[in-house]
Amino acid sequence: MNRESYDAIAASWDAARVAFYGRERAYVDALLDGLPPASHVLDLGCGTGRPIAEHILSRGHRVTGVDQAEALLARARARLPHATWITSSIEAFTSSDPVDAIVCWDALFHIERSQHRTLFERFAGMLGPGGRLMLTAGGSDHPPFTDTMFGRTFFYDSPPPHEVLAMLASVGFEPMVSELMNPPTSGRDKGRLAIVARLV
């Protein structure tokens, strides 16, 4: 879902998504702090790899990035060739290799909410005790909707924040950070919840 739209806006997205927004760097550092050197981080919905995967690599960790938009991945491969980049949707991706941390940033809310719990269970299965998870979810209670970005249409869906946190807790995640990085407005912005959690 949204693959064709992201492929179509790859150049515009790459030009716009250069630096961290708001407290994003603090969230990534909270994810990484305490991990062993050269930990393996799985970045689901990695896009071009910038700025999140790029920063993780700069901290000396290994990154495997997964995205279904090949035009975005082509830029990631060119910019960060020492990471591993895999073409796949998040829903279809599986790996038997354990990882130390998982990032699913600004990607989960492109997937129908009916699949979120299954994905959280899969994330937990790829992490060992103490493994970390960083993700964003919707910041309010709303039905599925579409919106436009760079002239293309994108699908969005997310349970309200308290349901996201309850689902994560039910599969063993304990929040280290849970905050609205941008609150919902009366307009088109439904808000965005930032979570960094550990598997207990």
N, C-alpha and C positions, 0 to 999 in steps of 0.2 A: 504494500500500500504506500502511495506517495513516491514510489521509485521514479516514475517518469517525470514527475514534477521536479524532484531534486536533480535528476540528470539535466533537465532543461535549464535550471537556474545555477548550474555549477559555477560558472564564471562569476556571476553576481554574488553568490553565497561566499565564494572564496575571497573575494575582495572585501566583503563586509565582515566576515568572521575571522578577524585577525588577532584581537586581544581579548583578554578576560573581560567579562561583564559583571559589574557589581562585586559581590563577594565570591565569585567563582574560584579564584585562586585560593582563597581561604578554605573552601570546601575540598578542593583537590589536595591541599596540604594536610587537612585533617584526615583524609583518606589514606595518605601515604605515611604520615607520622607513625612510627612504631613498627612499620613493616621491615622485614629483613632486607639487607642490600640486594639489589638485582632481583627484586620480587617480580612475579609475572602478573601483569594487569591486563584484563580483558576489557576492551572498549567497544561496547555494543551500540551501533548507531554512530560510528566514529566520524562520519563525514570526511572532511579533508585532513583530519588529524590535528587541526589547529583551532584553538590553542591548547586543548586539554592533553591529548596524547603527546604533543610536542613538549609540554612541560613535564609530564611524567618521565619521558625519555631523558630529559635534561637532569632529572634527579637520579639517574643511574638505574632505572628499572626497565624491564622488558615489557613491550606492548604487543598485543595481538588486537588489531582493529577489525571490526566486522561491520559491513554496510552493504545494503542492496543496490545503492546508486553507484554504478561503475564510473561515472564521470567524476564523482567526488573522490572515489578511491584512487583514480589515476593521479590526481593531484597529491594525495597522501603518499602514494608510492614514490612519486618524483621528489617530493620534499623530504620525506623521512624514510629512505630506503632500508635503514637498519632495523625497522620494525616489520612485523608480519601483517599483511593485509588480506582479508578474505571477503569475497563477494557472497553475501547471504543476507536474507532477512533475519531479523532477531528471532522471529517465531520458529524458523526452520533450523537455526543454528544449534548444533550439539557438539560437545567435546568431551572426550573421556579423560583429558588431561586436566588435573586440578590447577586452579589459579589462586593467587593470593588476594586479589581484589578485582571487583567488577565495576565498571562505569556504564551507566545507561542514561546519558545526559541529553535532555530534550529529544528523546526518541520514544519513550514508553507511551506518551500520550498520542502518538500516531497509530497506536494499536488498540483494537477494540477492548474495552475494559473487561469483557468476559474472559479474556486470555491472561489477565495480569496475575492472578494467583498462581496459575500454572507456570508462568515465567518466573515468579518469585521462588517457587519450589525448585525450578531448574537452576536458578542462580545459587540457591543454598546448596544444591547437590554438587556444584562445581567448586565450592569454597570449603575449606576445612574450618575447624573451630578457630575463632578469632579473625577469620577472613572479613574483608571489608566490602561494602557496597555503597556506591554513590549514584543517586538518581534524582530526576525531577519528575513531578506529577502535577496534575492540575491543582489549582489553588482554590477551587470553589465547587459547589454542587451544581452541575449543569448537564444537559443531555449532549450526546454527540453532535458535532457541528463541523462545518467546513469554513475555511478562511483563505485569504489569498496572500501570497508573498512573492514579490518580483513578478507579478502578473500571472502566477500559476496557483491552482487550487490545491489545498492540503486538507486532509482529514484529521480530526482531533477527537479524543475521547479519554476520559479519566474519571474514576470515582472521586468523591470528595476526600479531602486530606485525612479525616479520621478513619475512613474505610481503608485507605492505602496503608496507614500506619498499623491498623488492626490486622490486615493481611500479612504484612511483613512480620509482625510479632508472632502470628500463628505458625510461621515456618521457621522461627528461631532468630529473627533479627532484632537487635536492640539499638534504638537510635542514639547516635552520638551528637548529631546535629539534625534539627527538624525546624525549619522556619520558612515563612513566605519570603522568597527572594524578590517577588513583586506581588503586591496584594491585588485582588480583583478590583476592577473599576465598574462603573455603571455603563461603560461602553463595550468595546469588543474584547478587551483584555480580561480573560477569565481567571488570571492569577497563576502563579507558579510556585510550587512547593519544592524546596531543596531538602534532601535527606542524605546524610551520611550515617551508615549503620554498621554494626559488627555482628557477626554470627556467633551466638553463644551456645 
